[in-house]
Amino acid sequence: MRNILFVFIFVLINACKETPQASKIKNPFSVEQISNGVVYEVNIRQYSKEGTFDGFRKDIPKLKALGVKVLWLMPIHPISKEKRKGELGSYYSVSDYKGINPEFGDAESFDRLVQTAHDNDLLLIIDWVANHTGWDHPWITANPDFYTKNDMGEITDPINPETGEPWGWTDVADLNFDNLEMQDQMISAMEYWVREHNIDGFRFDAAHGCPVNFWKKTMERLTKIKPLFTIAESDGYHPGGFELVELFDMSYSWRGHHIMNEIAQKHKTAKAILDNIRTNTEDYASNHILMNFTSNHDENSWGGTVFERLGESVKTFAALTYFLPGMPLIYNGQEYGLNKRLAFFEKDFIEKDQTDFVDFYSQLAALKKKHPQLHLAKDVRFSIINSSNTNVVVLKRTKNEKSLYFIANLSEKEQAIETPITGSFISLMDDTKFILKDSIKLAPWEYHFLNQ
């Protein structure tokens, strides 16, 4: 991956000591060190009743025990009041790129959060909204040319390029990426968070909405400070394509996510998952990481809870995300069986009841940590085992000639299958013997991690 370049840049920075800020920067992390973990998306406002950095920070040891290696914080910046939606507004309507939302705390409490994450060997990245700002961002009056304007010279909210009509995001003003001064100030604001608060990277909101050349310039400047872990909210099939997403360590497996929903809703079969894996293998660079997920902030609030979308298959598809090529995502609350749509513009919070989902995600974390076949590594080989049934997946991951298998019935009906794999296995989720014969039957949504 890009780690060789990253290490070189880091050594160079330490050797040169170009600025006082640079001498303070620490980077004990690499992609290899997070290879056996998961990404955890944090909605600070809704995570706790307090809705603060400190309200979240105390639970970091619990998340570490769940195998979390990367904490992704939804936008932490002040939210515009002008044209605000709801009482508290959208996190994605930023009024100050260098400020902190007073709902969540202050700079000192944010730095405590970063330090606690680092003390627990976790990366902390923040959500960055580069496409637009809120309507009371200082640029609106000081630099109106930073924004897209209509024929009457008025600043506009974002427009859908396919239809020419507004998306309906009336609480934000669209930025004009033809303006190079705006680009420079945007990147400088990102550099501020790396230098002054020692964050470990960014999740770039709607990355495909900005030009590829802007992101190239962004990454060139940011990686001169230190190695960063970056996620693009995009995939190779959005505008910008693979040239865009492969500038970053990770991007969304959007197609895989939608396919899981469609299978659960009986619109597609397991064959669609296998076809998607093959397509991804052909299309993406071998070192690019896909983020596999059953929920996130948008899906939960707008698309529906995992129980609304996936029904009885919730655990089956969550388990699958731990076996697919790439890295799984947990949206906060999934580990407690979150079964409500969190409010987006108002205060809400996650009930942290000790449901069986706590044990479920703890088991998945233990499997991922213990078995190197489930890690991100160049020498892990992933393969699809052909079966006789289009409703079933049989997958294999191998490292150092030792293999793990994942077998699952992705349907609501019992399925009989035949596979070329036979023998006595241990089903790892419950540590029981599992005999894989020439022909076996799987109950609806039944799945197994198998080890010989």
Buried (B, 14 or more C-beta within 10 A) or exposed (E): BBBEEBEEBBEEBBEEEEEEBBEEBEBEBBBEEBBBBBBBBBBBBBBBEBBBBBBBBEBBEEBBEBBBBBBBBBBBBBBBEBBBBEEBBBBBBBBBBEBBBEBBBEEEBBBBBBEBBBEBEBBBBBBBBBBBBBBBBEBBEEBBEBBBBEEEEEBBBBBEEEEEEEEEBEBBBBBBBEBEEBBEBBBEBBBBBBBBBBBBBBBBBBBBBBBBEBBEBBBEBBBBBBBBBBBBBBBBEBBBBBEBBBBBBBBBBBBBBBBBBBBBEEEBBBBBBBBBBEBBEEEBEEEBBBBBBBBBBEBBBEBBBBBBBBEEBBBBBBBBBBBBBBBBBBBBBBBBBBBBBBBBBEEBBBEBEEBEBBEBBBBBBBBBEEBBBBBBBEEBEBEBBEBEBBBBBBBBBBBEEEBBBBBBBBBBEEBEBBBEBEEEBBBBBEEEEBEBEEEBEBEBBBBBBBBE
